[in-house]
Amino acid sequence: MPGCRYSAQTSFQNIRTDNEKMQQLLEEAKIYALSSRPVMIYGQAGIEDYLIAEAIHNNSDRRNGLFLISLH
């Protein structure tokens, strides 16, 4: 949307889970945040993938840049 601004606010510290697979995914996501490459998260639409995308962005060197997300 033109003129629309959003500041990504989620960090890995804000995401809580007891699920072992989700904990493993979050550890992998922390590694992806260190990369300068774009990251594509693919799966069923849901709040979890959005929060992970925000956390990756906020823990990357591009945290002060634009946060782009495409919902399909």
N, CA, C and O of each residue as an XYZ file, in Angstrom:
288
protein
N       0.830     -1.171      0.000
C       0.000      0.000      0.000
C       0.882      1.244      0.000
O       1.775      1.364      0.839
N       0.652      2.149     -0.905
C       1.423      3.384     -0.923
C       1.218      4.166      0.377
O       0.093      4.299      0.859
N       2.304      4.674      0.930
C       2.228      5.463      2.141
C       2.054      4.664      3.411
O       1.985      5.242      4.495
N       1.981      3.349      3.305
C       1.786      2.501      4.477
C       3.145      2.107      5.043
O       4.000      1.615      4.307
N       3.351      2.314      6.322
C       4.615      1.965      6.977
C       4.324      1.020      8.134
O       3.355      1.198      8.873
N       5.167      0.028      8.275
C       5.043     -0.905      9.390
C       6.432     -1.195      9.920
O       7.352     -1.444      9.142
N       6.590     -1.166     11.189
C       7.863     -1.464     11.818
C       7.790     -2.864     12.433
O       7.009     -3.101     13.354
N       8.603     -3.782     11.923
C       8.626     -5.138     12.466
C       9.112     -5.086     13.906
O      10.124     -4.449     14.196
N       8.404     -5.748     14.806
C       8.713     -5.633     16.222
C       9.044     -6.954     16.907
O       9.565     -6.941     18.022
N       8.767     -8.072     16.290
C       8.971     -9.370     16.931
C      10.442     -9.764     16.911
O      11.132     -9.582     15.909
N      10.907    -10.302     18.021
C      12.254    -10.862     18.085
C      12.135    -12.322     18.528
O      11.063    -12.767     18.938
N      13.220    -13.047     18.443
C      13.183    -14.451     18.846
C      12.826    -14.592     20.332
O      12.224    -15.589     20.730
N      13.191    -13.611     21.141
C      12.890    -13.665     22.567
C      11.391    -13.576     22.845
O      10.934    -13.995     23.908
N      10.618    -13.029     21.892
C       9.172    -12.888     22.064
C       8.403    -14.144     21.672
O       7.211    -14.247     21.961
N       9.053    -15.090     21.026
C       8.363    -16.290     20.545
C       8.599    -17.416     21.545
O       9.737    -17.823     21.780
N       7.518    -17.910     22.127
C       7.600    -18.972     23.132
C       6.913    -20.232     22.611
O       5.838    -20.161     22.014
N       7.539    -21.381     22.841
C       6.933    -22.641     22.443
C       7.515    -23.779     23.264
O       8.674    -23.736     23.676
N       6.702    -24.789     23.494
C       7.165    -26.019     24.136
C       7.377    -27.119     23.104
O       7.876    -28.197     23.424
N       6.989    -26.832     21.856
C       7.094    -27.809     20.784
C       8.547    -27.951     20.340
O       9.184    -26.972     19.951
N       9.061    -29.166     20.402
C      10.471    -29.407     20.077
C      10.806    -29.062     18.625
O      11.867    -28.501     18.352
N       9.906    -29.394     17.691
C      10.158    -29.077     16.275
C      10.182    -27.565     16.046
O      10.986    -27.062     15.262
N       9.301    -26.853     16.732
C       9.270    -25.398     16.601
C      10.528    -24.782     17.204
O      11.067    -23.820     16.656
N      10.997    -25.321     18.317
C      12.231    -24.833     18.928
C      13.407    -25.028     17.975
O      14.270    -24.158     17.859
N      13.438    -26.174     17.293
C      14.498    -26.454     16.319
C      14.412    -25.478     15.146
O      15.433    -24.979     14.671
N      13.193    -25.209     14.682
C      12.998    -24.268     13.584
C      13.474    -22.871     13.975
O      14.080    -22.176     13.160
N      13.209    -22.456     15.206
C      13.639    -21.141     15.667
C      15.166    -21.053     15.728
O      15.736    -20.007     15.417
N      15.828    -22.140     16.125
C      17.295    -22.152     16.143
C      17.846    -22.012     14.723
O      18.828    -21.304     14.502
N      17.212    -22.689     13.764
C      17.624    -22.563     12.362
C      17.372    -21.143     11.858
O      18.193    -20.588     11.128
N      16.257    -20.563     12.241
C      15.912    -19.207     11.803
C      16.938    -18.193     12.307
O      17.224    -17.213     11.620
N      17.487    -18.415     13.486
C      18.523    -17.523     14.017
C      19.758    -17.550     13.118
O      20.423    -16.531     12.939
N      20.057    -18.707     12.561
C      21.188    -18.831     11.633
C      20.878    -18.088     10.342
O      21.740    -17.401      9.794
N      19.634    -18.228      9.849
C      19.239    -17.538      8.620
C      19.327    -16.021      8.791
O      19.636    -15.304      7.839
N      19.059    -15.541      9.986
C      19.109    -14.098     10.244
C      20.516    -13.548     10.059
O      20.685    -12.363      9.775
N      21.521    -14.393     10.216
C      22.908    -13.951     10.058
C      23.327    -13.838      8.595
O      24.364    -13.250      8.288
N      22.535    -14.394      7.703
C      22.844    -14.401      6.279
C      22.452    -13.085      5.620
O      21.507    -12.423      6.049
N      23.179    -12.716      4.585
C      22.815    -11.524      3.814
C      21.864    -11.883      2.670
O      21.442    -11.010      1.911
N      21.534    -13.159      2.553
C      20.644    -13.622      1.476
C      19.177    -13.459      1.862
O      18.835    -13.510      3.044
N      18.312    -13.264      0.869
C      16.876    -13.220      1.165
C      16.394    -14.569      1.691
O      16.960    -15.609      1.353
N      15.371    -14.553      2.501
C      14.801    -15.774      3.070
C      13.349    -15.873      2.620
O      12.596    -14.903      2.708
N      12.961    -17.056      2.134
C      11.573    -17.279      1.769
C      10.992    -18.318      2.717
O      11.527    -19.419      2.849
N       9.914    -17.968      3.363
C       9.224    -18.881      4.263
C       7.978    -19.342      3.539
O       7.144    -18.528      3.141
N       7.852    -20.642      3.368
C       6.759    -21.199      2.580
C       5.969    -22.175      3.435
O       6.547    -23.005      4.137
N       4.680    -22.078      3.378
C       3.829    -23.004      4.121
C       2.430    -22.440      4.228
O       2.090    -21.446      3.585
N       1.632    -23.083      5.041
C       0.280    -22.602      5.247
C       0.329    -21.225      5.902
O       1.154    -20.962      6.777
N      -0.565    -20.365      5.463
C      -0.619    -19.022      6.038
C      -1.008    -19.113      7.504
O      -1.932    -19.836      7.876
N      -0.296    -18.378      8.315
C      -0.587    -18.382      9.747
C       0.271    -17.356     10.448
O       1.198    -16.798      9.861
N      -0.035    -17.114     11.680
C       0.678    -16.091     12.434
C       2.111    -16.519     12.726
O       2.994    -15.669     12.838
N       2.360    -17.833     12.853
C       3.702    -18.293     13.201
C       4.733    -17.915     12.147
O       5.813    -17.431     12.485
N       4.415    -18.130     10.879
C       5.384    -17.814      9.829
C       5.635    -16.310      9.753
O       6.749    -15.879      9.455
N       4.615    -15.523     10.017
C       4.781    -14.074     10.012
C       5.704    -13.639     11.156
O       6.591    -12.808     10.961
N       5.494    -14.196     12.334
C       6.329    -13.844     13.490
C       7.779    -14.272     13.275
O       8.702    -13.558     13.667
N       7.980    -15.421     12.662
C       9.337    -15.886     12.382
C       9.997    -14.965     11.369
O      11.176    -14.637     11.506
N       9.251    -14.543     10.352
C       9.796    -13.612      9.358
C      10.216    -12.297     10.024
O      11.280    -11.755      9.726
N       9.383    -11.799     10.917
C       9.727    -10.573     11.649
C      10.978    -10.763     12.496
O      11.859     -9.904     12.519
N      11.050    -11.891     13.189
C      12.195    -12.157     14.063
C      13.485    -12.257     13.249
O      14.522    -11.739     13.663
N      13.423    -12.920     12.096
C      14.605    -13.010     11.230
C      15.031    -11.608     10.811
O      16.210    -11.262     10.888
N      14.068    -10.805     10.369
C      14.371     -9.432      9.940
C      15.014     -8.630     11.074
O      16.030     -7.966     10.873
N      14.422     -8.696     12.252
C      14.901     -7.895     13.384
C      16.240     -8.353     13.931
O      16.901     -7.603     14.650
N      16.652     -9.566     13.606
C      17.946    -10.072     14.066
C      18.979    -10.057     12.946
O      20.075    -10.595     13.102
N      18.634     -9.447     11.823
C      19.547     -9.384     10.685
C      20.222     -8.010     10.621
O      19.842     -7.080     11.333
N      21.220     -7.909      9.761
C      21.882     -6.621      9.541
C      20.957     -5.611      8.866
O      21.251     -4.416      8.841
N      19.847     -6.088      8.322
C      18.908     -5.207      7.623
C      17.752     -4.760      8.519
O      16.734     -4.281      8.018
N      17.896     -4.910      9.828
C      16.813     -4.607     10.768
C      16.304     -3.168     10.652
O      15.147     -2.896     10.973
N      17.149     -2.257     10.201
C      16.724     -0.858     10.061
C      16.178     -0.548      8.670
O      15.768      0.581      8.398
N      16.173     -1.536      7.804
C      15.649     -1.357      6.459
C      14.193     -1.766      6.360
O      13.534     -2.025      7.366
N      13.705     -1.821      5.137
C      12.326     -2.205      4.893
C      12.094     -3.667      5.245
O      12.960     -4.514      5.026
N      10.931     -3.951      5.786
C      10.492     -5.325      6.069
C       9.440     -5.653      5.025
O       8.322     -5.141      5.081
N       9.793     -6.500      4.077
C       8.886     -6.851      2.985
C       8.327     -8.234      3.197
O       9.055     -9.172      3.523
N       7.032     -8.352      3.011
C       6.388     -9.645      3.142
C       5.288     -9.745      2.081
O       4.559     -8.785      1.832
N       5.186    -10.897      1.476
C       4.158    -11.124      0.453
C       3.248    -12.236      0.948
O       3.702    -13.357      1.181
N       1.974    -11.935      1.109
C       1.009    -12.930      1.569
C       0.212    -13.428      0.382
O      -0.321    -12.640     -0.399
N       0.136    -14.728      0.253
C      -0.646    -15.332     -0.849
C      -1.670    -16.274     -0.320
O      -2.417    -16.872     -1.094
